[in-house]
Amino acid sequence: MGTDISGFIEYRTSEGGKEAAWYVAHDLDSLNDTRNYDAFGCLFGVRNYANFRPLAAHRGLPGDVSAALGARFAQLAEWYGGDGFHGHTWITWGEVKAVDWEERAEKPDKRLHQYHETPQGRRMMGKSGWSPAFAKAVGLTKGEEREWPEGSEWLVGDVLYRSVVLRRKDAVTATGEWQPVWRAMGDLAERHGDDNVRLVVWFDD
């Protein structure tokens, strides 16, 4: 079973002289409903196979969530009994703006990257946490995990396996599924300020 992300973008403002409060602006599903474990790990430390230093992991739900978000989460908890929800956390637009997207993960990806050699050059096929063919070729026992130095390569049949260290921009690309989220947060921040806009998320399996 896979892991999916849910959440809301909130902004904080005061109206009519009242104390500043948080309000829901967007449901995350309307902007990004893609299951991308590299991004989940890079941003929030969930399914962090790529070994990033997470930007905003294990913070929990904010104590001052908006009324709409609080009601929605309570409704979900009632429907599902809270089972499967995990990784509750949040990140402000100010923190997103400060990210060094060139920053490398702390260790090589736990999954070896797989490539085929084609007349047009090397083409990536995917990533594998376990490959019987590779395990047999290098003498791994079933379920055994090993950390391979960056750049290590093995040609097994017609598949090249390589140990790779990702950068943040590989996980959260400049043209990928997170850009609508960043644009929405940036637009709100122009009116309310960088630290008055945040993304609140949680995960379910």
N, C-alpha and C positions, 0 to 999 in steps of 0.2 A: 504494500500500500504506500502511496506517495504522500508528500506533505504539501499543503497549500497555505497560502497567506491570505489574511483578511485584515481589514482595518479602515481607518478614516483619516482624512486630513482635517485638522482643526485649526482655528485661528482664535486669538484672544483680543478682546476689545472691551471697552467700557461704553455704556450707552446711558444717556440721561443722568450722568453723574454717579451712576452705580459703580460698585467695585468691579474691576476687570474680570471677565469670565470667558470661558472657552465655548466656542460654537463649532458645530460640524459644517464643513464646506463641501467635501466630496467623499463619497464612498470609494475606497481603493479599487474595488471591482470594476468601477466605471472607467478607470484609467489604466489599470494593469492587472490582468488576471492570469499572468503567465507563471508557470512553475519553473523557476530557474534556481537550482540549488547553489550555483556559484554566487549569484547575487544574494540569496538568502544568507549564505555564510559570510560573505564580505560585509554586508550591512548589519546583520543581526545575530550572527553566530549560530544559525540553524542550518543543519545539514552541511556543515563547514568542511567538506571533504578537501577543499583546496587549501586549507590551513591558513586562512587570513586572520589577522588581528581584527576582530569584529569592531565596527564603529559604534554600535549601540546595542549591546547584548544584555539580557537578563535585568532590565530596569524595572520590569513589572508595569502594570497599568498606572498612569499618573493618578495621584490622589484627587486631582481637580478636573477629571475628565468632564467633557460637556454632558449636559443632561441627555442629549440624543444618543451619544455614544454609550453612556452608562446604561440607558434603557435597552439599547440594542444588545449589548453584551449580556445583560441580565436575562433577556429573552432567549438568547442562544444557550446560555447556561441552563435555563429551565428546560428547553427542548431536549438538549443532549446531556444534561446532567453534569456538564463541565468535562466529561470524558473526552480525551484527545486534544483539548486545547492546551497549548504550551507556548513558551517563547514570548510571552507578553512583553512588549517594550515600546520605546518611542524615540524619535530623533527630531531635532529642530531643523528648520531651514538654515539657520546660522551654522550648524554643524555640517550639514551637507555642503554648503558653500566652501567650507574650509578643508574639504577632503583633498588629499594629494592622490589623484587617480593613477599616478605613475607608481605608487607604492607597491612593492612586491609582497606576496604572501610570505609568512614566516618560514615555511618549509615547502618542499615540493608537494604537488597534488597527490593525494593518496591513490588516485586513479591514474593509471598509465594512459597516455594519449596514444591513439591508434591511427596509423596512416597507411594509405596505399600509394605506391609509386605509379604515376600515370604519365602518358606522353606530355601532358601539360604541367607536370611537376607533382610534388607531394600533396596529396589530398587527405584531409583529416576525416576519419570515419566516425570517431566518437571517443569516449573514455570508458575505461573498464576497471572496476574494483577487483574483479576476479575473472581470469581467462584460463580455462583448462589447458589450452594449447601453450600459452605462455608459462603457466605453472609447470607443465611437464618439461618444457625446454630449459628452464632454469632451476628445476629441482625443488619447487615449493610444494609443501604438503597442503591438503585441502584445508582452507580456512586460515592458512598462515599469512600473516601480514609482514611486510618488510619495507623499510624506507630506503628508496634508491636515490643516489646522488643526482642532483640536477644535471640534465643532459645525457644521462645514461640511455643507451639505445640497444635494442635487440631486434633482429630481423628473424621472424618466425614464419616460415612459409612465405607468403606474399604480404604479410602484415608487419609493419614497423611499429614497435612499442617504444615510447619515449617518456622519460621522467621530466616533468615541466613545472616550473614555478610561475604561477599566474600573477599578473598585476591587477590592481583594482579595476582598471579600465577594460580588462579582458572579461571581467565578471559583470560589470555594469557599464555597458558600452555607450558611446556618445550618440548613437542613433538607435538604441535598443528600447526595450519595453518600459524602462524606468523614466525615459525622457518626458512623457506626458505628466508623470507625477511631479517631477522637478519643475516643469513649467507652471503647473497649477500652484505649487508651493511658492515659487518665485513671484508669481502675479499677486498672490495674497500678501507676501512679505513687502511688496512695494507700498501697500496701503497700511499694513499693520506692524511692520518691523520683523527682522529676521528671527528674533527669539520669541515672537508671538505667533509663529506658524510651526506646527509640528505634525508629524505622521505617527499615528498610534497603530501598532500592528499586533497580531497574534497568529498562531499557526495551528493547523489541525491535521491529523493523520487519517 
